[in-house]
Amino acid sequence: MYFKVVVAASLAGLAASAATNTNLQTVFPKASQTTALSAVRTIPAGQSFDGEMKQWDRTPSTCNDQAEGGDSDAVFLLQDGATLSNVIIGPNNGEGVHCLGTCTLNNVWWTDVCEDAATFKQTSGTSYVNGGGARNADDKVLQHNGGGTVAVKNFFATNVGKVYRSCGNCGAQYARRSTFTNVKVNGADVLAGINGNLGDTTVIKDSCLVDSSICWLYKGVTSGEPSKTASAPDGKTCATSGAIKTSGC
């Protein structure tokens, strides 16, 4: 009997995993239903949460235009090593997803970004964004405040400011790394903004950028405002690999 239960549980787990589409998708999914949370939902360290393609949001709304929010303004708060899958984040929140350590976001979508869609705070290690997408962000989508690496694959963004930004004026600065593989961006100011003076690097591979800049380089600071130093790849701090298309994709 124990063996049968274990096998059944394993098959159920495989079925749930198979339903998580982390391929590049360019059509935003429809929510199966909407769940509005009165407080941020925490996913404990090392655990996984499957949102079942529901739209998750906050009530009352924690969105305050471009005013910087905190962990309590997010919909989901992921502790170190947590995984969030199959979630649609609604418009009535200020911060979307906050990762306190490394995290994995599988097939996560943001319908209308308020201040940021996701913020990465790990001091080291790699966080992954696999599939999913975001639209309608006045400023940033993926905000990298901590250290380590943010690896983005098969992601779609449209009508946004910066798809990714390495923090320009955090009190604690790091040499941050980011990678983008098979992403499609349509109508963004820029895919990646990074701080060349702090040792940041980014690599964009096999991607499509329509009406969007590839990368902007900045002089990062610990207070005040960062200044832009370049508006195109330099081949080292910001490098491209494979086919980078600007139309017909």
N, C-alpha and C positions, 0 to 999 in steps of 0.2 A: 504493500500500500504506500509506504514512504517513497519508494522509487517512482510510482505513478504520479504522486503529488509533485515530486521534484521535476519530473519530465514535463508535466502539465504547466508548472510555473515557468519552466525554461521556455516552452513553446509560446506561452503568453508574452514573455519578455521579448522574444524574437519578433512576434507579431507587432508589438508596440514599437520596437526599434525600426521595423520595416516601414512603418507609417510616417516616419520622420524624414521628410524630403529635404535633403541638404544640397540638391542640385541647384544650379542657377535658374531662378524663376523671375520672369519680368511682369507677371500679373499678380497683383495683390490678392491674397486669399480672402474669402468671405468667412466671417466668424460664425461658428456653430451656435454661439449664444454669447451674452455679455455678463461679466462678473465685475461688480464695482466693490473695491475694498475700502474700508474706513481707515486702515492703517497699512503700512508697508508689510509685505509678506516675506519672511526670511526663509531661505533654503539653507539648511545646515551644511557644515563643511563635509565635502565628499559625497553628498547626496544629490539625487536627481529629482526634478519636477517636470511632469508632462502636462502642459496646459490644454491639451486636447483641442487645439485650434479655436479656443474661446477667445473673445476680446476681454482683456484684463485692464482695469482702469481704477482710478481713485474717486471716491465721493466723500466729502466735497472735493472739487478739483484742487490740486496742489500746483497747478501751472500759474506762474506769475511772470509771463512774457519771458524776457531774457535775464531776469534777476537770478543770480546764482542760488541754487537750492542745496539741500543736504540729503543725507541718507533717508531721512524721514519723509521726504517728498517723492521718493521713488515708488514704483509698483512692486518690484522685486529687489531684495537685498540678498546677494549670493555670498556666502562665506567661502573660505578657501577650498578650491577643488570642486565646487558645486557645478551642476549642469542644469540649464534651463532649455526646454524644448517645446516646439509646437505652440507658440504663444503669439497672440496679436495684442500689441500694446495700444490702447486707445489714446485720445487726445487730452484727457483731463488729468494730466500729471506733469510735474515739473522735471522729473529726472529719469523716468523710464526704468532702467536697470542699473544698479550699482554692484560692482564686483569688489569685495574687500580684499580678496586674494586672487589667485588664478581661477579662471572660470571657463566654461564652455557654453556658448549660445548656439543652439541648433534650430534652424528654421524659426527664427524670431523676427517678427515684423512690427514696425512702428507706423501707424497710419498718419499721424500728424505730430511732429516732434516739437516739444515746447522749448526747454533750455538745452538739454542734451538727450540723446536716445539711450546711450550706455556709457558708463564711466568705469574705467579700469584703474584700480588702486593698488594692485600687487606691487611689492617691492622688487620681486624678481620672478623668474619663471615665465611661462607662456600662457596667454589666454587665447581662446579660439572663437572665431565667429564663422560658422559654417552655414551657408545658405541664408535665407531671409532677406530683408530689405527695409528701407526707410524712405519716407517722402515728406515733403513740406516742412523742411527745417530752415528757419531763418539763419541759423548759424551752424553749429556743429552737430554731427551725428554720433561719432565714436570719439570720446574724450579720454585721452591716456594721461592720467595724472600720476600714476605710480611708475615703477621701473619695468624691467623685463621686456617682453615682446607681446605684441598683439598681432595675431595671424588671421587674416580675413580671406575667405575663399567662397566663391560662388555667390557674392553679395550683389544686390541691386539697389541703387539709390537714384531718386529723381526729384528735381526741384529742391535742392538743398544747398547750404553754404559750403562748409567743409565736411567731407565724408569722415575724415580722421584728422585729429589735431593732437599733437604732442604738447602738453601744457606749456604755454608760453611764459607764465609768471607764477608758477607754484612756489611756495616757500621752500620746499625740498625738491630739488631738480635731479634728474637722472639722465644717463645716456640711454635713450629709448630706441627700440627697434620695432619696425612694423613691416609686414609683408601683405601684398594683395595679389591674389591669383584668381584669374577668370572672373573678374568683377565687371559689372556694367553700370556706368554712371551716365545719367542723362540730365543735363541742365544743372550742374553743380558749379560753384565758384572754383573749387579745386578738390581733387581726390585726397591729397595728403599735405598737411602743413607740419613741418618739423623744424627742430632747432639745430642748425648746423654747428653752432658754436659750442653746444653741449655734448656733441658726439652722437647725435641721433643718426640713424640710417633707415631708409625705406627702400624696398624693392617692389616694383609693379611688374607682374608677369601676365602675358596673354590676356589682355583686358581690352574693354571697349569704353572709350570716353567721348561722349557726344556733347559738344558745346560745353566742355569742362576742361579746366587746366589739370595737368598731371600732378605737379607739386609746387609748393611755395616753401622757400627756406626763410627762417627767421633767426634773429639773435634773441635767444631766450634769456629771461631775467628771473630774479626771485621776488621782485616787487616792481610796480609800475607796469608799463606796457611794452611788449616785445616789438621789435622793428623788423620789417621784411628786408631780406638781403638779396633774394633772387626769386624769379618767377618761373623757373623751368628746371628740368633735371640737370644735374651737374655730372652725372655718371658715377658718382662716388657716394655722396651723402644721400642723394636721390637717384636711383638707377632703374632702368627698365630692362626687361628681358622678354624675348619672344615677340609675338605680334601685338602691337598696341594700335588699335584701330580708332579712327575718329568718325567713321561713317560706315554704313552698310553692315551694321551688326546689331 
